[in-house]
Amino acid sequence: METTYLIIGFISGGILGAVILYFILKSSTVSRNSYDELNHLFIKSNSDLENSTLKINELSQNIAKEKEINLNQSDLMNDLKAEFAKVSAENTFLKAQKEETKRIQEEGTLQFENLANKILEEKSEKFTLTNKQNLDTLLKPLGENLESFKKRVNEVYENEARERHSLNSTIKLMLEQTTKVSQEANNLANALKGQTKTQGDWGEMILERILEDSGLTKDREYFKQQTIKNEDGESLRPDFTLKLPGNQLVIIDSKVSLNAYEKMNSSESAEEKAQLITLHIGSIKRHIDDLSRKRYDHISESLDFTIMFVPIEPAFLIAVQHDQNLWNYAYSRHVILVSPTNLIAFLKLISDLWKRDNLSQNALKISEAGAKLYDKLVGFVDNLEKVGKNMDLAQKSYSDAFSQLYTGRGNLIKRAEDLKNMGLQNKINKSLPQNMIDTSENQIDLSE
């Protein structure tokens, strides 16, 4: 702008000097030829001033357009920063959930260990080898479930951390990808003049490249030229079909309009440029109408709109700048216009939706695993109680048998020894252990 003011000042000064000189010479005795020459110089200077003014106006318009483009890019960056902040908040929430789950797991494990240790300490002397094997059989599945639960929680946290790092890298690459796509579009524009089929193939190639770099997986989250049927049973093959969580579809079709746009860039006439811009906008509207007539939005799984991809960023911007109603024109026909920049941001949001859906599925699996673990623990405690009751019954049976064997005057050992002493010594080849006989006699003395 400073250069512009210098030019205006210089030209204005020149004109002022010429006028002053003109009056000085006119007031003196100057020849007619000198007067005509000065008059011609004045007219030429005035013409140069008008031309400079036109150029200044044109430069001002270009600067305004550049500011608007920069403003759009700034809005996009603000949206991306907001999305990053949202994902970071979700990461903090998931991390807190993981820590809480880990704390509950540790408390449950500690309580279980204390309970098991208490039971084992009380019953350790009474366990037989068979009871120990049964206990190992009960503990092994529980331990496996605890380890599986811990592994699943760690996997969810590690996946979320990787996705957060991937988001940071993606944000840095988005502007580079946008610039790269736009440069490639401009480089190929001249080679595609007048070749409609080639233009269409090239637009699909740019669209596919953006999809490949979006983090989505081909033939899983998006499909190329997939055959689908509309409500009338007709088979349709859009350029790309994008799958959303919940089995919904979004149709993306590439449309290229280069002829009028290329001529407009080459033209030096403002009037001709205005006419070519009108033709360029008309070409885009015809593509919108053609896409609308295919009624992709009437497919049962599809959303209520179809995405029309314009692969050349400047061609998209100049159309929406000169026809501010163009976007509404498309939307009223269930078509949404997108450029490479818009599409990259849109696909990133879809990729994040899939990641969140996967996290939700993992959280559901963790919840189910936790419920099963709790049920297993309840069953284990019930079985331990049954083992304790059976051990108590075994102890009581042992005590009853011991009483019959050792205690009271009618105990079995005392009766057997009495029979032996009545004359069976010569017929008996074996004897009871002396300590058992002594114990039996001691029990009789204690009972007396």
Rosetta blueprint (number, residue, H / E / L):
1 M L
2 E H
3 T H
4 T H
5 Y H
6 L H
7 I H
8 I H
9 G H
10 F H
11 I H
12 S H
13 G H
14 G H
15 I H
16 L H
17 G H
18 A H
19 V H
20 I H
21 L H
22 Y H
23 F H
24 I H
25 L H
26 K H
27 S H
28 S L
29 T L
30 V L
31 S L
32 R H
33 N H
34 S H
35 Y H
36 D H
37 E H
38 L H
39 N H
40 H H
41 L H
42 F H
43 I H
44 K H
45 S H
46 N H
47 S H
48 D H
49 L H
50 E H
51 N H
52 S H
53 T H
54 L H
55 K H
56 I H
57 N H
58 E H
59 L H
60 S H
61 Q H
62 N H
63 I H
64 A H
65 K H
66 E H
67 K H
68 E H
69 I H
70 N H
71 L H
72 N H
73 Q H
74 S H
75 D H
76 L H
77 M H
78 N H
79 D H
80 L H
81 K H
82 A H
83 E H
84 F H
85 A H
86 K H
87 V H
88 S H
89 A H
90 E H
91 N H
92 T H
93 F H
94 L H
95 K H
96 A H
97 Q H
98 K H
99 E H
100 E H
101 T H
102 K H
103 R H
104 I H
105 Q H
106 E H
107 E H
108 G H
109 T H
110 L H
111 Q H
112 F H
113 E H
114 N H
115 L H
116 A H
117 N H
118 K H
119 I H
120 L H
121 E H
122 E H
123 K H
124 S H
125 E H
126 K H
127 F L
128 T L
129 L H
130 T H
131 N H
132 K H
133 Q H
134 N H
135 L H
136 D H
137 T H
138 L H
139 L H
140 K H
141 P H
142 L H
143 G H
144 E H
145 N H
146 L H
147 E H
148 S H
149 F H
150 K H
151 K H
152 R H
153 V H
154 N H
155 E H
156 V H
157 Y H
158 E H
159 N H
160 E H
161 A H
162 R H
163 E H
164 R H
165 H H
166 S H
167 L H
168 N H
169 S H
170 T H
171 I H
172 K H
173 L H
174 M H
175 L H
176 E H
177 Q H
178 T H
179 T H
180 K H
181 V H
182 S H
183 Q H
184 E H
185 A H
186 N H
187 N H
188 L H
189 A H
190 N H
191 A H
192 L H
193 K L
194 G L
195 Q L
196 T H
197 K H
198 T H
199 Q H
200 G H
201 D H
202 W H
203 G H
204 E H
205 M H
206 I H
207 L H
208 E H
209 R H
210 I H
211 L H
212 E H
213 D L
214 S L
215 G L
216 L L
217 T L
218 K E
219 D L
220 R L
221 E L
222 Y E
223 F E
224 K E
225 Q L
226 Q L
227 T L
228 I E
229 K E
230 N L
231 E L
232 D L
233 G L
234 E L
235 S E
236 L E
237 R L
238 P L
239 D L
240 F E
241 T E
242 L E
243 K E
244 L E
245 P L
246 G L
247 N L
248 Q E
249 L E
250 V E
251 I E
252 I E
253 D E
254 S E
255 K L
256 V L
257 S L
258 L L
259 N H
260 A H
261 Y H
262 E H
263 K H
264 M H
265 N H
266 S H
267 S L
268 E L
269 S L
270 A H
271 E H
272 E H
273 K H
274 A H
275 Q H
276 L H
277 I H
278 T H
279 L H
280 H H
281 I H
282 G H
283 S H
284 I H
285 K H
286 R H
287 H H
288 I H
289 D H
290 D H
291 L H
292 S H
293 R H
294 K L
295 R L
296 Y H
297 D H
298 H H
299 I L
300 S L
301 E L
302 S E
303 L E
304 D E
305 F E
306 T E
307 I E
308 M E
309 F E
310 V L
311 P L
312 I L
313 E H
314 P H
315 A H
316 F H
317 L H
318 I H
319 A H
320 V H
321 Q H
322 H H
323 D L
324 Q L
325 N L
326 L H
327 W H
328 N H
329 Y H
330 A H
331 Y H
332 S L
333 R L
334 H L
335 V E
336 I E
337 L E
338 V E
339 S L
340 P H
341 T H
342 N H
343 L H
344 I H
345 A H
346 F H
347 L H
348 K H
349 L H
350 I H
351 S H
352 D H
353 L H
354 W H
355 K H
356 R H
357 D H
358 N H
359 L H
360 S H
361 Q H
362 N H
363 A H
364 L H
365 K H
366 I H
367 S H
368 E H
369 A H
370 G H
371 A H
372 K H
373 L H
374 Y H
375 D H
376 K H
377 L H
378 V H
379 G H
380 F H
381 V H
382 D H
383 N H
384 L H
385 E H
386 K H
387 V H
388 G H
389 K H
390 N H
391 M H
392 D H
393 L H
394 A H
395 Q H
396 K H
397 S H
398 Y H
399 S H
400 D H
401 A H
402 F H
403 S H
404 Q H
405 L H
406 Y H
407 T L
408 G L
409 R L
410 G L
411 N L
412 L H
413 I H
414 K H
415 R H
416 A H
417 E H
418 D H
419 L H
420 K H
421 N H
422 M H
423 G H
424 L H
425 Q H
426 N H
427 K H
428 I L
429 N L
430 K L
431 S L
432 L L
433 P L
434 Q H
435 N H
436 M H
437 I H
438 D H
439 T H
440 S H
441 E H
442 N H
443 Q H
444 I H
445 D H
446 L H
447 S H
448 E L
